[in-house]
Amino acid sequence: MKPCFGYIRVSTQKQGDGASLEAQKDAITGFASLNNLKITRWFEEKETASKIGRPLFGGMMNALASGEAEGLILHKVDRTSRNFTDWSRLHEIAKLGVNVYFAADSLDFGTRGGQLLADIQMALAADYSRNLSQEVKKGLYGRIKNGLYPFRAPIGYLDTGGGTLKAIDPIKGPLVKLAFELYATGEYSLDSLAVEMHARGLMRLSGRPIVRQTLETILNNPFYSGKMRITGKLHQGGHDTLVSTALFRRVQTIKAAKYGKKCTKHGHLYRGLFRCGLCKATLTGELQKQHVYYRCHTRGCAAKTIREERLEAGVIEKLRTLQITAQDHDKIADDIQKWLSVNGNADIEKSLRLRISDARSRKDRLTDLLVDGAIDSEAYDLRKENSEFELQQLREELAEFEANRAQTEDFDGLLDLAANMAGMFAAASDAGKRRLIRNCIEDRVVQDGNVDASAAEWLVELPKLGGGQKNSELRDTQRAKLARSARALGALAVG
């Protein structure tokens, strides 16, 4: 009996794609018995034949070329190959004297006519695969165009059946949202956040505890803010969002370290918040003799250390010098009330619509820049993605504004904070102190044991908010920014 290899294949692990593996094996075994052939080795593959360079198929061809068997029995032509590169290898081993048989096809591969018929069938199989691929892509594109995500729902969402939108998971969804919110505080690294979310019960799709890599994938996925990133391009999704675009973008900014080195949950109170006045390196806290000292670790830098208690006293003093007076508080509050009663909301809405129009124009100009060669395709894709996120964020802000137009009360907390930053800081928790520092002072440095910083933009612009001068477009923009941040900063009474 002539020794032969037997080869069976299906396209994927999950489906039989025609005849199942067992059916193919039975057909080949029966063919071998009728033709006095002996199967010495089976090759069972679960991979599409359209793919060039299948490892198992290639290994089988090499074994036949080295003379390990005299023949090869296949089920059908389309089980063998659906690309011309692998098909040519079958012809090569035939030229070496290896007999090729097809158990379910009535053709003789050892003759010119049999090879012609086999070549035609293989060409038809290859065309079938190409057409199937195009039809699948059409179906996927159709779903994407309608805002449907054609793949498995990410953590925090549930699959609800083909052709339907993903639904928010009532258990994992709020936990994913919390992960974004916690990371946006800057108080967590990915590792410490993974520990925190595991403690709160967030699990992977497999049911195993959340890990750093999975958490990073979650925080990088724009799906949670309403966008679908597919093959590197963004598409608008129709599903309900878990986080706002503004929150998603802030998380990306922190991850990109635009605010300096990311802080971890565990550590000293003022870690990562102050820089050396001489070399601008971030000061690092160290515990020595029951006291925390912050020092610059740049080699050769002459900066001195500063004790945490002195650093805190310096922060309080700086906040006291930057906060507005009680008289200013009353005057600004009166100006705001007058401004809102006359045209304040109109100014805010006008600014938002102008910014949306400007963002659209900048997005449209990107194509011209690409065509003119001013930017490459990689820069184009990055700028386009940023533009789409910016547009979505502005639309969300406009929708929020229209649903809840600014009122005088929205600015009360903001004014109270501006007038009593030092007192609020002294009474705040550790987490509250860190938030106050980030939101109220900028350019924070320590030099010769003294704290220096500048007022945050909102604090500088606050006195101008209700000013009686004629508004310019820039003033409208500044007012709109303050109005949007009034609730968030005003609620900074930091427990």
Helices and strands as residue ranges (DSSP letters): E 2-10, H 21-34, E 37-46, H 55-65, E 71-74, H 77-80, H 84-95, E 99-102, H 112-145, E 157-158, E 167-168, H 172-184, H 190-200, H 212-220, G 222-225, E 227-230, E 233-236, H 245-255, E 275-276, E 284-288, E 291-295, E 306-307, H 308-322, H 326-339, I 340-344, H 345-371, H 377-403, G 408-411, H 412-419, H 421-427, H 430-440, E 441-447, E 450-455, H 457-461, G 462-464, H 473-490
